[in-house]
Amino acid sequence: TVMGIIGESVADWQLHHFKQHPTGKLCNVGLWHYSRHPNYFFELVIWSGFALFAWNGTLLSLTAWISPLLLY
């Protein structure tokens, strides 16, 4: 979860910096070089972390995976 928040923050900062000094039509620096939507990836990481925290071995705790699966 922490890595997802950090990754999403870095991606937001890189996009903000690109918009301040555009070098083309598409942002393709930093994390944006590897993915067109790094924020979506890190959002999935965040919600998957929440689902892992909620896991306690019961069938009911599987419902915590609904959000990451829908996001995917």
All heavy atoms as a GROMACS GRO file, in nm:
protein
  593
    1THR      N    1   0.082  -0.118   0.000
    1THR     CA    2   0.000   0.000   0.000
    1THR      C    3   0.087   0.125   0.000
    1THR      O    4   0.062   0.218  -0.075
    1THR     CB    5  -0.094   0.000   0.122
    1THR    OG1    6  -0.173  -0.119   0.118
    1THR    CG2    7  -0.185   0.118   0.119
    2VAL      N    8   0.190   0.126   0.083
    2VAL     CA    9   0.279   0.242   0.089
    2VAL      C   10   0.351   0.260  -0.045
    2VAL      O   11   0.364   0.373  -0.094
    2VAL     CB   12   0.380   0.227   0.205
    2VAL    CG1   13   0.484   0.336   0.202
    2VAL    CG2   14   0.306   0.227   0.338
    3MET      N   15   0.396   0.151  -0.105
    3MET     CA   16   0.463   0.161  -0.235
    3MET      C   17   0.369   0.214  -0.342
    3MET      O   18   0.410   0.288  -0.431
    3MET     CB   19   0.520   0.024  -0.276
    3MET     CG   20   0.636  -0.023  -0.191
    3MET     SD   21   0.772   0.094  -0.181
    3MET     CE   22   0.827   0.094  -0.349
    4GLY      N   23   0.242   0.177  -0.334
    4GLY     CA   24   0.144   0.228  -0.430
    4GLY      C   25   0.123   0.377  -0.415
    4GLY      O   26   0.114   0.450  -0.514
    5ILE      N   27   0.117   0.424  -0.291
    5ILE     CA   28   0.100   0.568  -0.267
    5ILE      C   29   0.223   0.645  -0.315
    5ILE      O   30   0.210   0.751  -0.379
    5ILE     CB   31   0.071   0.594  -0.118
    5ILE    CG1   32  -0.065   0.535  -0.081
    5ILE    CG2   33   0.076   0.743  -0.086
    5ILE    CD1   34  -0.095   0.533   0.067
    6ILE      N   35   0.341   0.592  -0.288
    6ILE     CA   36   0.464   0.658  -0.332
    6ILE      C   37   0.471   0.659  -0.485
    6ILE      O   38   0.501   0.762  -0.546
    6ILE     CB   39   0.587   0.589  -0.272
    6ILE    CG1   40   0.593   0.613  -0.121
    6ILE    CG2   41   0.716   0.636  -0.340
    6ILE    CD1   42   0.697   0.530  -0.049
    7GLY      N   43   0.441   0.546  -0.547
    7GLY     CA   44   0.445   0.537  -0.693
    7GLY      C   45   0.345   0.631  -0.759
    7GLY      O   46   0.377   0.698  -0.859
    8GLU      N   47   0.226   0.639  -0.704
    8GLU     CA   48   0.125   0.728  -0.759
    8GLU      C   49   0.166   0.875  -0.741
    8GLU      O   50   0.145   0.958  -0.831
    8GLU     CB   51  -0.010   0.702  -0.693
    8GLU     CG   52  -0.125   0.761  -0.770
    8GLU     CD   53  -0.259   0.708  -0.725
    8GLU    OE1   54  -0.266   0.612  -0.645
    8GLU    OE2   55  -0.360   0.764  -0.772
    9SER      N   56   0.227   0.906  -0.630
    9SER     CA   57   0.274   1.043  -0.606
    9SER      C   58   0.386   1.081  -0.704
    9SER      O   59   0.388   1.192  -0.757
    9SER     CB   60   0.324   1.058  -0.463
    9SER     OG   61   0.220   1.035  -0.372
   10VAL      N   62   0.478   0.988  -0.727
   10VAL     CA   63   0.586   1.013  -0.822
   10VAL      C   64   0.530   1.034  -0.962
   10VAL      O   65   0.571   1.126  -1.035
   10VAL     CB   66   0.689   0.898  -0.819
   10VAL    CG1   67   0.787   0.908  -0.935
   10VAL    CG2   68   0.763   0.897  -0.687
   11ALA      N   69   0.435   0.950  -1.002
   11ALA     CA   70   0.375   0.963  -1.135
   11ALA      C   71   0.302   1.097  -1.148
   11ALA      O   72   0.311   1.163  -1.253
   11ALA     CB   73   0.279   0.847  -1.162
   12ASP      N   74   0.231   1.138  -1.045
   12ASP     CA   75   0.163   1.268  -1.048
   12ASP      C   76   0.264   1.382  -1.058
   12ASP      O   77   0.242   1.477  -1.134
   12ASP     CB   78   0.077   1.286  -0.923
   12ASP     CG   79  -0.048   1.202  -0.925
   12ASP    OD1   80  -0.089   1.158  -1.034
   12ASP    OD2   81  -0.105   1.180  -0.816
   13TRP      N   82   0.374   1.374  -0.983
   13TRP     CA   83   0.476   1.478  -0.988
   13TRP      C   84   0.539   1.486  -1.126
   13TRP      O   85   0.561   1.596  -1.179
   13TRP     CB   86   0.582   1.452  -0.881
   13TRP     CG   87   0.691   1.555  -0.884
   13TRP    CD1   88   0.687   1.678  -0.827
   13TRP    CD2   89   0.817   1.543  -0.950
   13TRP    NE1   90   0.805   1.744  -0.853
   13TRP    CE2   91   0.886   1.664  -0.929
   13TRP    CE3   92   0.877   1.443  -1.024
   13TRP    CZ2   93   1.013   1.686  -0.980
   13TRP    CZ3   94   1.004   1.465  -1.074
   13TRP    CH2   95   1.070   1.586  -1.051
   14GLN      N   96   0.568   1.370  -1.186
   14GLN     CA   97   0.628   1.369  -1.318
   14GLN      C   98   0.534   1.428  -1.422
   14GLN      O   99   0.577   1.504  -1.510
   14GLN     CB  100   0.668   1.226  -1.357
   14GLN     CG  101   0.784   1.173  -1.279
   14GLN     CD  102   0.810   1.026  -1.304
   14GLN    OE1  103   0.728   0.954  -1.358
   14GLN    NE2  104   0.929   0.982  -1.263
   15LEU      N  105   0.406   1.398  -1.413
   15LEU     CA  106   0.309   1.453  -1.508
   15LEU      C  107   0.296   1.605  -1.487
   15LEU      O  108   0.289   1.680  -1.585
   15LEU     CB  109   0.174   1.385  -1.492
   15LEU     CG  110   0.066   1.430  -1.590
   15LEU    CD1  111   0.108   1.401  -1.734
   15LEU    CD2  112  -0.066   1.359  -1.559
   16HIS      N  113   0.294   1.649  -1.363
   16HIS     CA  114   0.286   1.792  -1.335
   16HIS      C  115   0.408   1.864  -1.392
   16HIS      O  116   0.395   1.971  -1.454
   16HIS     CB  117   0.276   1.816  -1.184
   16HIS     CG  118   0.280   1.959  -1.146
   16HIS    ND1  119   0.174   2.045  -1.168
   16HIS    CD2  120   0.378   2.034  -1.090
   16HIS    CE1  121   0.206   2.165  -1.125
   16HIS    NE2  122   0.330   2.161  -1.077
   17HIS      N  123   0.526   1.806  -1.372
   17HIS     CA  124   0.649   1.866  -1.424
   17HIS      C  125   0.646   1.870  -1.578
   17HIS      O  126   0.688   1.968  -1.639
   17HIS     CB  127   0.771   1.789  -1.375
   17HIS     CG  128   0.901   1.847  -1.420
   17HIS    ND1  129   0.940   1.975  -1.388
   17HIS    CD2  130   1.001   1.796  -1.496
   17HIS    CE1  131   1.058   1.999  -1.442
   17HIS    NE2  132   1.097   1.892  -1.508
   18PHE      N  133   0.594   1.765  -1.641
   18PHE     CA  134   0.585   1.761  -1.787
   18PHE      C  135   0.491   1.870  -1.837
   18PHE      O  136   0.519   1.936  -1.938
   18PHE     CB  137   0.536   1.624  -1.834
   18PHE     CG  138   0.509   1.620  -1.982
   18PHE    CD1  139   0.613   1.609  -2.073
   18PHE    CD2  140   0.379   1.628  -2.031
   18PHE    CE1  141   0.588   1.607  -2.209
   18PHE    CE2  142   0.354   1.625  -2.167
   18PHE     CZ  143   0.459   1.614  -2.256
   19LYS      N  144   0.380   1.890  -1.768
   19LYS     CA  145   0.284   1.993  -1.811
   19LYS      C  146   0.342   2.134  -1.795
   19LYS      O  147   0.303   2.224  -1.868
   19LYS     CB  148   0.154   1.979  -1.733
   19LYS     CG  149   0.072   1.860  -1.778
   19LYS     CD  150  -0.060   1.853  -1.704
   19LYS     CE  151  -0.144   1.738  -1.753
   19LYS     NZ  152  -0.274   1.734  -1.684
   20GLN      N  153   0.432   2.151  -1.701
   20GLN     CA  154   0.497   2.281  -1.684
   20GLN      C  155   0.597   2.309  -1.797
   20GLN      O  156   0.614   2.424  -1.836
   20GLN     CB  157   0.572   2.285  -1.549
   20GLN     CG  158   0.484   2.270  -1.429
   20GLN     CD  159   0.403   2.394  -1.402
   20GLN    OE1  160   0.449   2.505  -1.427
   20GLN    NE2  161   0.282   2.377  -1.353
   21HIS      N  162   0.664   2.204  -1.845
   21HIS     CA  163   0.766   2.216  -1.950
   21HIS      C  164   0.742   2.108  -2.057
   21HIS      O  165   0.819   2.012  -2.064
   21HIS     CB  166   0.906   2.199  -1.890
   21HIS     CG  167   0.933   2.287  -1.774
   21HIS    ND1  168   0.894   2.255  -1.646
   21HIS    CD2  169   0.995   2.407  -1.766
   21HIS    CE1  170   0.931   2.351  -1.564
   21HIS    NE2  171   0.992   2.445  -1.634
   22PRO      N  172   0.638   2.122  -2.138
   22PRO     CA  173   0.607   2.015  -2.236
   22PRO      C  174   0.715   2.004  -2.343
   22PRO      O  175   0.766   2.104  -2.392
   22PRO     CB  176   0.474   2.060  -2.295
   22PRO     CG  177   0.465   2.206  -2.269
   22PRO     CD  178   0.546   2.233  -2.146
   23THR      N  179   0.751   1.880  -2.372
   23THR     CA  180   0.849   1.854  -2.478
   23THR      C  181   0.786   1.782  -2.595
   23THR      O  182   0.854   1.744  -2.688
   23THR     CB  183   0.966   1.770  -2.423
   23THR    OG1  184   0.914   1.648  -2.370
   23THR    CG2  185   1.041   1.844  -2.314
   24GLY      N  186   0.658   1.760  -2.590
   24GLY     CA  187   0.586   1.691  -2.696
   24GLY      C  188   0.440   1.680  -2.658
   24GLY      O  189   0.394   1.743  -2.562
   25LYS      N  190   0.366   1.601  -2.733
   25LYS     CA  191   0.224   1.585  -2.706
   25LYS      C  192   0.196   1.486  -2.593
   25LYS      O  193   0.100   1.501  -2.520
   25LYS     CB  194   0.150   1.539  -2.831
   25LYS     CG  195   0.140   1.645  -2.937
   25LYS     CD  196   0.054   1.598  -3.052
   25LYS     CE  197   0.037   1.709  -3.152
   25LYS     NZ  198  -0.056   1.671  -3.258
   26LEU      N  199   0.281   1.384  -2.582
   26LEU     CA  200   0.261   1.281  -2.481
   26LEU      C  201   0.375   1.283  -2.380
   26LEU      O  202   0.492   1.299  -2.416
   26LEU     CB  203   0.256   1.142  -2.545
   26LEU     CG  204   0.138   1.113  -2.637
   26LEU    CD1  205   0.155   0.978  -2.701
   26LEU    CD2  206   0.009   1.119  -2.561
   27CYS      N  207   0.338   1.265  -2.254
   27CYS     CA  208   0.439   1.253  -2.150
   27CYS      C  209   0.501   1.113  -2.158
   27CYS      O  210   0.430   1.013  -2.146
   27CYS     CB  211   0.375   1.275  -2.012
   27CYS     SG  212   0.491   1.262  -1.876
   28ASN      N  213   0.629   1.107  -2.185
   28ASN     CA  214   0.697   0.976  -2.195
   28ASN      C  215   0.828   0.976  -2.118
   28ASN      O  216   0.925   0.918  -2.160
   28ASN     CB  217   0.718   0.938  -2.342
   28ASN     CG  218   0.804   1.038  -2.415
   28ASN    OD1  219   0.848   1.138  -2.359
   28ASN    ND2  220   0.830   1.012  -2.542
   29VAL      N  221   0.828   1.044  -2.003
   29VAL     CA  222   0.946   1.046  -1.917
   29VAL      C  223   0.914   0.976  -1.786
   29VAL      O  224   0.800   0.970  -1.743
   29VAL     CB  225   0.992   1.191  -1.889
   29VAL    CG1  226   1.040   1.258  -2.016
   29VAL    CG2  227   0.883   1.272  -1.824
   30GLY      N  228   1.017   0.922  -1.722
   30GLY     CA  229   0.998   0.856  -1.593
   30GLY      C  230   0.907   0.735  -1.604
   30GLY      O  231   0.920   0.653  -1.695
   31LEU      N  232   0.814   0.724  -1.511
   31LEU     CA  233   0.721   0.611  -1.510
   31LEU      C  234   0.631   0.610  -1.632
   31LEU      O  235   0.583   0.505  -1.675
   31LEU     CB  236   0.636   0.615  -1.382
   31LEU     CG  237   0.712   0.598  -1.252
   31LEU    CD1  238   0.620   0.624  -1.133
   31LEU    CD2  239   0.772   0.460  -1.243
   32TRP      N  240   0.609   0.728  -1.689
   32TRP     CA  241   0.523   0.740  -1.807
   32TRP      C  242   0.589   0.681  -1.931
   32TRP      O  243   0.522   0.656  -2.031
   32TRP     CB  244   0.486   0.887  -1.829
   32TRP     CG  245   0.406   0.940  -1.716
   32TRP    CD1  246   0.454   0.996  -1.602
   32TRP    CD2  247   0.264   0.938  -1.702
   32TRP    NE1  248   0.352   1.030  -1.518
   32TRP    CE2  249   0.233   0.996  -1.577
   32TRP    CE3  250   0.160   0.895  -1.782
   32TRP    CZ2  251   0.104   1.011  -1.531
   32TRP    CZ3  252   0.031   0.910  -1.738
   32TRP    CH2  253   0.004   0.967  -1.614
   33HIS      N  254   0.718   0.658  -1.925
   33HIS     CA  255   0.788   0.592  -2.035
   33HIS      C  256   0.750   0.444  -2.042
   33HIS      O  257   0.746   0.386  -2.150
   33HIS     CB  258   0.940   0.606  -2.016
   33HIS     CG  259   1.022   0.532  -2.116
   33HIS    ND1  260   1.038   0.577  -2.246
   33HIS    CD2  261   1.092   0.417  -2.107
   33HIS    CE1  262   1.114   0.492  -2.311
   33HIS    NE2  263   1.148   0.394  -2.229
   34TYR      N  264   0.721   0.384  -1.928
   34TYR     CA  265   0.693   0.242  -1.921
   34TYR      C  266   0.544   0.210  -1.931
   34TYR      O  267   0.507   0.097  -1.963
   34TYR     CB  268   0.748   0.183  -1.791
   34TYR     CG  269   0.897   0.201  -1.780
   34TYR    CD1  270   0.951   0.299  -1.699
   34TYR    CD2  271   0.983   0.122  -1.855
   34TYR    CE1  272   1.088   0.318  -1.691
   34TYR    CE2  273   1.120   0.140  -1.849
   34TYR     CZ  274   1.172   0.237  -1.766
   34TYR     OH  275   1.307   0.256  -1.760
   35SER      N  276   0.459   0.305  -1.899
   35SER     CA  277   0.315   0.281  -1.898
   35SER      C  278   0.242   0.409  -1.937
   35SER      O  279   0.282   0.518  -1.898
   35SER     CB  280   0.270   0.236  -1.758
   35SER     OG  281   0.130   0.228  -1.752
   36ARG      N  282   0.133   0.394  -2.011
   36ARG     CA  283   0.053   0.512  -2.044
   36ARG      C  284  -0.029   0.558  -1.924
   36ARG      O  285  -0.073   0.672  -1.919
   36ARG     CB  286  -0.043   0.481  -2.160
   36ARG     CG  287   0.023   0.474  -2.290
   36ARG     CD  288   0.056   0.606  -2.363
   36ARG     NE  289   0.060   0.730  -2.291
   36ARG     CZ  290   0.170   0.804  -2.271
   36ARG    NH1  291   0.285   0.764  -2.316
   36ARG    NH2  292   0.167   0.916  -2.205
   37HIS      N  293  -0.051   0.470  -1.828
   37HIS     CA  294  -0.133   0.502  -1.711
   37HIS      C  295  -0.072   0.446  -1.583
   37HIS      O  296  -0.128   0.355  -1.522
   37HIS     CB  297  -0.275   0.447  -1.729
   37HIS     CG  298  -0.341   0.493  -1.854
   37HIS    ND1  299  -0.386   0.622  -1.870
   37HIS    CD2  300  -0.368   0.429  -1.970
   37HIS    CE1  301  -0.439   0.635  -1.990
   37HIS    NE2  302  -0.428   0.520  -2.052
   38PRO      N  303   0.042   0.499  -1.539
   38PRO     CA  304   0.102   0.446  -1.417
   38PRO      C  305   0.015   0.471  -1.294
   38PRO      O  306   0.021   0.395  -1.198
   38PRO     CB  307   0.236   0.520  -1.406
   38PRO     CG  308   0.220   0.642  -1.489
   38PRO     CD  309   0.123   0.606  -1.597
   39ASN      N  310  -0.069   0.573  -1.296
   39ASN     CA  311  -0.157   0.599  -1.181
   39ASN      C  312  -0.256   0.484  -1.162
   39ASN      O  313  -0.287   0.447  -1.050
   39ASN     CB  314  -0.232   0.730  -1.198
   39ASN     CG  315  -0.144   0.849  -1.173
   39ASN    OD1  316  -0.036   0.835  -1.116
   39ASN    ND2  317  -0.188   0.965  -1.214
   40TYR      N  318  -0.309   0.430  -1.272
   40TYR     CA  319  -0.400   0.316  -1.260
   40TYR      C  320  -0.329   0.195  -1.202
   40TYR      O  321  -0.384   0.123  -1.119
   40TYR     CB  322  -0.461   0.279  -1.396
   40TYR     CG  323  -0.556   0.381  -1.451
   40TYR    CD1  324  -0.561   0.407  -1.586
   40TYR    CD2  325  -0.642   0.451  -1.367
   40TYR    CE1  326  -0.648   0.500  -1.637
   40TYR    CE2  327  -0.729   0.544  -1.418
   40TYR     CZ  328  -0.732   0.568  -1.553
   40TYR     OH  329  -0.818   0.660  -1.604
   41PHE      N  330  -0.205   0.171  -1.246
   41PHE     CA  331  -0.129   0.058  -1.194
   41PHE      C  332  -0.108   0.073  -1.043
   41PHE      O  333  -0.132  -0.022  -0.967
   41PHE     CB  334   0.006   0.046  -1.265
   41PHE     CG  335   0.097  -0.053  -1.200
   41PHE    CD1  336   0.076  -0.189  -1.215
   41PHE    CD2  337   0.203  -0.012  -1.120
   41PHE    CE1  338   0.159  -0.282  -1.153
   41PHE    CE2  339   0.286  -0.103  -1.058
   41PHE     CZ  340   0.264  -0.238  -1.075
   42PHE      N  341  -0.066   0.191  -0.999
   42PHE     CA  342  -0.039   0.209  -0.857
   42PHE      C  343  -0.169   0.213  -0.776
   42PHE      O  344  -0.169   0.176  -0.658
   42PHE     CB  345   0.047   0.332  -0.834
   42PHE     CG  346   0.190   0.311  -0.876
   42PHE    CD1  347   0.243   0.382  -0.983
   42PHE    CD2  348   0.270   0.218  -0.813
   42PHE    CE1  349   0.374   0.360  -1.023
   42PHE    CE2  350   0.400   0.195  -0.852
   42PHE     CZ  351   0.452   0.268  -0.958
   43GLU      N  352  -0.278   0.255  -0.836
   43GLU     CA  353  -0.408   0.246  -0.767
   43GLU      C  354  -0.443   0.100  -0.743
   43GLU      O  355  -0.494   0.063  -0.635
   43GLU     CB  356  -0.515   0.314  -0.852
   43GLU     CG  357  -0.643   0.343  -0.781
   43GLU     CD  358  -0.632   0.454  -0.678
   43GLU    OE1  359  -0.548   0.543  -0.691
   43GLU    OE2  360  -0.711   0.448  -0.581
   44LEU      N  361  -0.416   0.014  -0.841
   44LEU     CA  362  -0.438  -0.130  -0.824
   44LEU      C  363  -0.347  -0.185  -0.714
   44LEU      O  364  -0.391  -0.269  -0.634
   44LEU     CB  365  -0.412  -0.203  -0.956
   44LEU     CG  366  -0.433  -0.352  -0.957
   44LEU    CD1  367  -0.577  -0.388  -0.925
   44LEU    CD2  368  -0.392  -0.410  -1.091
   45VAL      N  369  -0.224  -0.139  -0.706
   45VAL     CA  370  -0.132  -0.182  -0.600
   45VAL      C  371  -0.186  -0.142  -0.463
   45VAL      O  372  -0.183  -0.221  -0.368
   45VAL     CB  373   0.009  -0.124  -0.624
   45VAL    CG1  374   0.099  -0.147  -0.504
   45VAL    CG2  375   0.071  -0.182  -0.748
   46ILE      N  376  -0.238  -0.020  -0.453
   46ILE     CA  377  -0.294   0.027  -0.326
   46ILE      C  378  -0.410  -0.061  -0.282
   46ILE      O  379  -0.414  -0.109  -0.167
   46ILE     CB  380  -0.338   0.174  -0.337
   46ILE    CG1  381  -0.217   0.265  -0.352
   46ILE    CG2  382  -0.422   0.215  -0.217
   46ILE    CD1  383  -0.252   0.408  -0.392
   47TRP      N  384  -0.506  -0.083  -0.370
   47TRP     CA  385  -0.625  -0.161  -0.332
   47TRP      C  386  -0.591  -0.308  -0.308
   47TRP      O  387  -0.654  -0.373  -0.224
   47TRP     CB  388  -0.734  -0.147  -0.438
   47TRP     CG  389  -0.801  -0.014  -0.425
   47TRP    CD1  390  -0.781   0.097  -0.502
   47TRP    CD2  391  -0.895   0.024  -0.323
   47TRP    NE1  392  -0.857   0.200  -0.455
   47TRP    CE2  393  -0.928   0.159  -0.346
   47TRP    CE3  394  -0.953  -0.042  -0.216
   47TRP    CZ2  395  -1.018   0.227  -0.265
   47TRP    CZ3  396  -1.042   0.027  -0.136
   47TRP    CH2  397  -1.074   0.160  -0.161
   48SER      N  398  -0.491  -0.360  -0.379
   48SER     CA  399  -0.448  -0.497  -0.352
   48SER      C  400  -0.384  -0.507  -0.214
   48SER      O  401  -0.402  -0.607  -0.142
   48SER     CB  402  -0.349  -0.545  -0.459
   48SER     OG  403  -0.411  -0.548  -0.585
   49GLY      N  404  -0.312  -0.404  -0.174
   49GLY     CA  405  -0.255  -0.400  -0.040
   49GLY      C  406  -0.363  -0.399   0.068
   49GLY      O  407  -0.351  -0.468   0.169
   50PHE      N  408  -0.468  -0.321   0.045
   50PHE     CA  409  -0.580  -0.321   0.140
   50PHE      C  410  -0.643  -0.460   0.150
   50PHE      O  411  -0.678  -0.506   0.259
   50PHE     CB  412  -0.687  -0.220   0.098
   50PHE     CG  413  -0.647  -0.077   0.117
   50PHE    CD1  414  -0.698   0.020   0.032
   50PHE    CD2  415  -0.560  -0.038   0.217
   50PHE    CE1  416  -0.663   0.154   0.048
   50PHE    CE2  417  -0.525   0.095   0.234
   50PHE     CZ  418  -0.577   0.191   0.149
   51ALA      N  419  -0.658  -0.527   0.036
   51ALA     CA  420  -0.717  -0.661   0.036
   51ALA      C  421  -0.627  -0.760   0.111
   51ALA      O  422  -0.676  -0.846   0.184
   51ALA     CB  423  -0.741  -0.708  -0.107
   52LEU      N  424  -0.496  -0.747   0.094
   52LEU     CA  425  -0.404  -0.835   0.168
   52LEU      C  426  -0.412  -0.810   0.318
   52LEU      O  427  -0.406  -0.903   0.398
   52LEU     CB  428  -0.261  -0.814   0.120
   52LEU     CG  429  -0.227  -0.875  -0.015
   52LEU    CD1  430  -0.087  -0.833  -0.059
   52LEU    CD2  431  -0.237  -1.026  -0.010
   53PHE      N  432  -0.426  -0.683   0.358
   53PHE     CA  433  -0.440  -0.652   0.500
   53PHE      C  434  -0.568  -0.710   0.558
   53PHE      O  435  -0.575  -0.746   0.675
   53PHE     CB  436  -0.439  -0.501   0.524
   53PHE     CG  437  -0.304  -0.438   0.510
   53PHE    CD1  438  -0.290  -0.317   0.446
   53PHE    CD2  439  -0.191  -0.498   0.561
   53PHE    CE1  440  -0.166  -0.257   0.432
   53PHE    CE2  441  -0.066  -0.440   0.549
   53PHE     CZ  442  -0.054  -0.318   0.484
   54ALA      N  443  -0.673  -0.718   0.475
   54ALA     CA  444  -0.803  -0.766   0.522
   54ALA      C  445  -0.809  -0.919   0.528
   54ALA      O  446  -0.901  -0.973   0.590
   54ALA     CB  447  -0.914  -0.714   0.431
   55TRP      N  448  -0.714  -0.986   0.466
   55TRP     CA  449  -0.717  -1.133   0.461
   55TRP      C  450  -0.692  -1.192   0.600
   55TRP      O  451  -0.595  -1.160   0.666
   55TRP     CB  452  -0.613  -1.184   0.365
   55TRP     CG  453  -0.605  -1.333   0.362
   55TRP    CD1  454  -0.507  -1.410   0.415
   55TRP    CD2  455  -0.700  -1.423   0.308
   55TRP    NE1  456  -0.534  -1.542   0.394
   55TRP    CE2  457  -0.652  -1.553   0.330
   55TRP    CE3  458  -0.821  -1.407   0.242
   55TRP    CZ2  459  -0.722  -1.665   0.287
   55TRP    CZ3  460  -0.890  -1.518   0.200
   55TRP    CH2  461  -0.840  -1.646   0.223
   56ASN      N  462  -0.784  -1.277   0.643
   56ASN     CA  463  -0.765  -1.345   0.771
   56ASN      C  464  -0.795  -1.494   0.761
   56ASN      O  465  -0.810  -1.560   0.862
   56ASN     CB  466  -0.851  -1.279   0.880
   56ASN     CG  467  -0.999  -1.292   0.852
   56ASN    OD1  468  -1.039  -1.358   0.757
   56ASN    ND2  469  -1.080  -1.228   0.934
   57GLY      N  470  -0.804  -1.546   0.640
   57GLY     CA  471  -0.821  -1.688   0.620
   57GLY      C  472  -0.965  -1.734   0.610
   57GLY      O  473  -0.989  -1.854   0.594
   58THR      N  474  -1.061  -1.645   0.621
   58THR     CA  475  -1.202  -1.685   0.612
   58THR      C  476  -1.255  -1.657   0.472
   58THR      O  477  -1.199  -1.576   0.397
   58THR     CB  478  -1.288  -1.609   0.714
   58THR    OG1  479  -1.286  -1.471   0.682
   58THR    CG2  480  -1.237  -1.631   0.855
   59LEU      N  481  -1.363  -1.722   0.440
   59LEU     CA  482  -1.426  -1.703   0.310
   59LEU      C  483  -1.478  -1.560   0.296
   59LEU      O  484  -1.471  -1.501   0.188
   59LEU     CB  485  -1.541  -1.804   0.293
   59LEU     CG  486  -1.603  -1.813   0.154
   59LEU    CD1  487  -1.497  -1.850   0.050
   59LEU    CD2  488  -1.714  -1.915   0.153
   60LEU      N  489  -1.527  -1.503   0.405
   60LEU     CA  490  -1.579  -1.367   0.400
   60LEU      C  491  -1.470  -1.265   0.366
   60LEU      O  492  -1.497  -1.164   0.299
   60LEU     CB  493  -1.644  -1.331   0.534
   60LEU     CG  494  -1.712  -1.196   0.541
   60LEU    CD1  495  -1.826  -1.186   0.438
   60LEU    CD2  496  -1.767  -1.171   0.680
   61SER      N  497  -1.348  -1.291   0.407
   61SER     CA  498  -1.241  -1.196   0.378
   61SER      C  499  -1.205  -1.193   0.229
   61SER      O  500  -1.137  -1.101   0.184
   61SER     CB  501  -1.118  -1.225   0.463
   61SER     OG  502  -1.060  -1.348   0.428
   62LEU      N  503  -1.251  -1.291   0.153
   62LEU     CA  504  -1.229  -1.288   0.008
   62LEU      C  505  -1.304  -1.172  -0.057
   62LEU      O  506  -1.267  -1.127  -0.165
   62LEU     CB  507  -1.273  -1.419  -0.056
   62LEU     CG  508  -1.180  -1.538  -0.037
   62LEU    CD1  509  -1.242  -1.662  -0.097
   62LEU    CD2  510  -1.046  -1.510  -0.100
   63THR      N  511  -1.407  -1.120   0.009
   63THR     CA  512  -1.481  -1.007  -0.048
   63THR      C  513  -1.395  -0.882  -0.056
   63THR      O  514  -1.426  -0.790  -0.132
   63THR     CB  515  -1.608  -0.977   0.035
   63THR    OG1  516  -1.569  -0.946   0.169
   63THR    CG2  517  -1.703  -1.095   0.034
   64ALA      N  518  -1.286  -0.878   0.017
   64ALA     CA  519  -1.196  -0.763   0.009
   64ALA      C  520  -1.131  -0.754  -0.128
   64ALA      O  521  -1.082  -0.647  -0.167
   64ALA     CB  522  -1.089  -0.773   0.117
   65TRP      N  523  -1.128  -0.862  -0.202
   65TRP     CA  524  -1.067  -0.862  -0.335
   65TRP      C  525  -1.160  -0.812  -0.444
   65TRP      O  526  -1.121  -0.804  -0.560
   65TRP     CB  527  -1.016  -1.002  -0.369
   65TRP     CG  528  -0.891  -1.033  -0.293
   65TRP    CD1  529  -0.881  -1.103  -0.177
   65TRP    CD2  530  -0.760  -0.991  -0.325
   65TRP    NE1  531  -0.752  -1.107  -0.134
   65TRP    CE2  532  -0.675  -1.039  -0.224
   65TRP    CE3  533  -0.706  -0.916  -0.428
   65TRP    CZ2  534  -0.538  -1.015  -0.225
   65TRP    CZ3  535  -0.569  -0.892  -0.429
   65TRP    CH2  536  -0.487  -0.942  -0.328
   66ILE      N  537  -1.284  -0.778  -0.408
   66ILE     CA  538  -1.378  -0.728  -0.508
   66ILE      C  539  -1.327  -0.597  -0.570
   66ILE      O  540  -1.327  -0.581  -0.693
   66ILE     CB  541  -1.518  -0.710  -0.448
   66ILE    CG1  542  -1.578  -0.846  -0.415
   66ILE    CG2  543  -1.609  -0.632  -0.542
   66ILE    CD1  544  -1.709  -0.840  -0.339
   67SER      N  545  -1.283  -0.505  -0.488
   67SER     CA  546  -1.236  -0.376  -0.539
   67SER      C  547  -1.115  -0.390  -0.633
   67SER      O  548  -1.117  -0.333  -0.742
   67SER     CB  549  -1.204  -0.280  -0.425
   67SER     OG  550  -1.321  -0.246  -0.358
   68PRO      N  551  -1.009  -0.461  -0.593
   68PRO     CA  552  -0.897  -0.475  -0.688
   68PRO      C  553  -0.937  -0.545  -0.817
   68PRO      O  554  -0.891  -0.508  -0.924
   68PRO     CB  555  -0.794  -0.557  -0.612
   68PRO     CG  556  -0.828  -0.544  -0.470
   68PRO     CD  557  -0.975  -0.519  -0.463
   69LEU      N  558  -1.024  -0.645  -0.807
   69LEU     CA  559  -1.066  -0.716  -0.928
   69LEU      C  560  -1.148  -0.626  -1.020
   69LEU      O  561  -1.132  -0.630  -1.142
   69LEU     CB  562  -1.143  -0.841  -0.892
   69LEU     CG  563  -1.060  -0.953  -0.831
   69LEU    CD1  564  -1.148  -1.069  -0.786
   69LEU    CD2  565  -0.955  -1.002  -0.929
   70LEU      N  566  -1.235  -0.544  -0.964
   70LEU     CA  567  -1.313  -0.452  -1.046
   70LEU      C  568  -1.224  -0.345  -1.108
   70LEU      O  569  -1.246  -0.304  -1.222
   70LEU     CB  570  -1.424  -0.387  -0.963
   70LEU     CG  571  -1.541  -0.476  -0.926
   70LEU    CD1  572  -1.638  -0.404  -0.833
   70LEU    CD2  573  -1.614  -0.525  -1.050
   71LEU      N  574  -1.125  -0.301  -1.034
   71LEU     CA  575  -1.033  -0.202  -1.087
   71LEU      C  576  -0.949  -0.260  -1.200
   71LEU      O  577  -0.921  -0.192  -1.299
   71LEU     CB  578  -0.942  -0.151  -0.975
   71LEU     CG  579  -0.852  -0.034  -1.006
   71LEU    CD1  580  -0.936   0.088  -1.044
   71LEU    CD2  581  -0.766  -0.001  -0.886
   72TYR      N  582  -0.912  -0.387  -1.186
   72TYR     CA  583  -0.835  -0.452  -1.290
   72TYR      C  584  -0.915  -0.462  -1.418
   72TYR      O  585  -0.874  -0.438  -1.525
   72TYR     CB  586  -0.789  -0.590  -1.245
   72TYR     CG  587  -0.710  -0.665  -1.350
   72TYR    CD1  588  -0.582  -0.627  -1.378
   72TYR    CD2  589  -0.765  -0.770  -1.418
   72TYR    CE1  590  -0.508  -0.693  -1.476
   72TYR    CE2  591  -0.692  -0.838  -1.515
   72TYR     CZ  592  -0.564  -0.799  -1.544
   72TYR     OH  593  -0.493  -0.865  -1.638
   0.00000   0.00000   0.00000
